[in-house]
Amino acid sequence: MITFKQYITEKAHKIGVMSDYSKPKFKEIRGLLSPNMNELIAFTKKTKYKSSRIIAGWGAKGLYVWDAELATHPDVMEGENLNPNSYYTGMLSLQKKGHYLDEPYWHLELGGNADKAKHIAKEHRGLKDLLKNFPDTTLDGFYGA
């Protein structure tokens, strides 16, 4: 159960998803729309595998974030009626510490390559602040679904 403070500070958003392609049906999952850095971190840490999927649009088009386990990018794009040519897909995950690292670090995959990922991340306040406040964040292109 969430606390009152979590309830009033987190901007929860119901995201539409089309699932089960043999018999398409619409459902809603819990996610965030244009979150700030703290909301993005808190939401991702609460997911089962510490990983969330992202759909990033340019400027006012927003940033959709949801639990990576609940739906794929094409399901959300279809459920939210988003044009795939106007948005970039990606993932944000908290990686466990490795044998040479002292603490966990954030890994952001977005767009087609690292340069494009950096450019897209600068368009969204939550991602921009994440990269600024966590300099160890790894940034990479994303090619998955």
Phi, psi and omega per residue, in radians:
M1 nan 2.406 -3.120
I2 -1.520 2.663 3.122
T3 -1.410 2.901 3.123
F4 -1.076 -0.690 3.138
K5 -1.073 -0.749 3.088
Q6 -1.104 -0.683 -3.103
Y7 -1.109 -0.739 -3.081
I8 -1.457 -0.330 -3.119
T9 -1.679 -0.469 -3.120
E10 -1.537 2.253 -3.138
K11 -1.586 1.334 -3.136
A12 -1.155 2.530 -3.118
H13 -2.447 2.337 3.071
K14 -1.464 2.158 -3.101
I15 -1.830 2.279 3.127
G16 -1.368 2.437 -3.105
V17 -2.374 2.343 2.973
M18 -1.762 2.159 -3.098
S19 -2.269 2.989 3.100
D20 0.981 1.397 -3.009
Y21 -1.081 -0.438 3.128
S22 -1.214 -0.617 3.059
K23 -2.349 1.394 -3.041
P24 -0.979 2.339 3.060
K25 -2.482 2.589 -3.103
F26 -1.613 2.388 3.039
K27 -2.499 2.885 3.108
E28 -2.042 2.446 3.065
I29 -2.141 2.801 3.140
R30 -1.431 2.334 3.117
G31 -2.755 -2.901 3.132
L32 -2.251 2.603 3.064
L33 -2.115 2.081 -3.123
S34 0.884 1.007 -3.118
P35 -1.342 2.761 2.991
N36 -1.480 3.135 -3.049
M37 -1.067 -0.796 -3.105
N38 -1.106 -0.704 3.107
E39 -1.152 -0.708 3.136
L40 -1.096 -0.788 3.134
I41 -1.149 -0.839 -3.112
A42 -1.076 -0.759 -3.132
F43 -1.109 -0.813 -3.109
T44 -1.146 -0.668 3.121
K45 -1.150 -0.479 -3.121
K46 -1.416 -0.241 -3.128
T47 -1.261 2.748 -3.055
K48 -1.026 -0.779 -3.088
Y49 -1.851 0.276 -3.140
K50 0.959 0.737 -3.102
S51 -2.515 2.331 3.101
S52 -2.254 2.627 3.098
R53 -1.657 2.659 -3.069
I54 -2.321 2.447 2.887
I55 -2.146 2.089 -3.077
A56 -1.983 2.212 3.049
G57 -1.830 2.957 3.136
W58 -1.439 2.334 3.031
G59 1.033 -2.084 -3.041
A60 -1.322 -0.068 -3.110
K61 -1.212 -0.294 2.999
G62 1.610 3.035 -3.135
L63 -2.272 2.008 3.125
Y64 -1.677 2.306 -3.129
V65 -2.327 2.343 3.094
W66 -2.665 2.902 3.139
D67 -1.081 2.204 -3.081
A68 -1.063 -0.457 -3.101
E69 -1.324 -0.402 -2.984
L70 -1.471 -0.537 -3.096
A71 -2.810 2.748 3.081
T72 -1.659 2.957 3.135
H73 -1.068 -0.817 3.136
P74 -1.062 -0.617 3.118
D75 -1.091 -0.761 -3.133
V76 -1.243 -0.721 3.132
M77 -1.041 -0.702 3.110
E78 -1.247 -0.728 -3.131
G79 -1.166 -0.596 3.138
E80 -1.658 0.038 -3.111
N81 0.977 0.864 3.129
L82 -1.699 2.447 3.096
N83 -1.384 2.044 -3.094
P84 -1.028 -0.410 -3.132
N85 -1.364 -0.236 -3.091
S86 -1.811 -0.007 -3.052
Y87 -2.313 2.699 3.050
Y88 -1.987 2.523 -3.135
T89 -1.817 2.758 3.128
G90 -3.010 -3.078 3.122
M91 -2.489 2.588 3.036
L92 -2.185 2.245 -3.141
S93 -2.473 2.654 3.065
L94 -1.699 1.937 -3.090
Q95 -1.507 2.436 3.103
K96 -1.205 2.694 -3.139
K97 -1.128 2.457 3.111
G98 -1.603 -3.016 -3.097
H99 -1.222 -0.299 3.131
Y100 -1.996 0.034 -3.138
L101 -1.852 2.523 -3.129
D102 -1.469 -0.475 -3.081
E103 -2.552 2.846 3.116
P104 -1.091 2.764 3.131
Y105 -2.398 2.784 3.129
W106 -1.549 2.469 3.086
H107 -2.180 2.098 -3.125
L108 -2.011 2.144 3.049
E109 -2.006 2.251 -3.053
L110 -2.758 2.400 3.095
G111 1.252 -2.835 -3.055
G112 -1.591 -0.434 3.121
N113 -2.649 3.052 -3.053
A114 -1.111 -0.661 3.128
D115 -1.139 -0.761 3.117
K116 -1.158 -0.661 3.119
A117 -1.067 -0.755 3.130
K118 -1.119 -0.726 3.135
H119 -1.126 -0.758 3.130
I120 -1.154 -0.732 -3.118
A121 -1.081 -0.580 3.128
K122 -1.213 -0.325 3.139
E123 -1.361 -0.325 -3.053
H124 -2.086 2.199 -3.037
R125 -0.969 -0.810 -3.099
G126 -1.081 -0.760 3.138
L127 -1.260 -0.685 3.131
K128 -1.063 -0.800 3.121
D129 -1.157 -0.615 3.106
L130 -1.070 -0.799 3.138
L131 -1.166 -0.602 -3.130
K132 -1.276 -0.767 -3.061
N133 -1.475 -0.319 3.108
F134 -2.186 1.402 -3.064
P135 -1.091 -0.300 3.114
D136 -1.418 -0.022 -3.134
T137 -1.068 2.234 3.075
T138 -1.531 2.474 -3.076
L139 -2.183 2.288 -3.080
D140 -2.593 2.860 3.032
G141 -1.291 2.786 -3.117
F142 -2.157 2.280 -3.101
Y143 -2.163 0.026 -3.052
G144 -1.503 -3.053 -3.118
A145 -1.747 nan nan
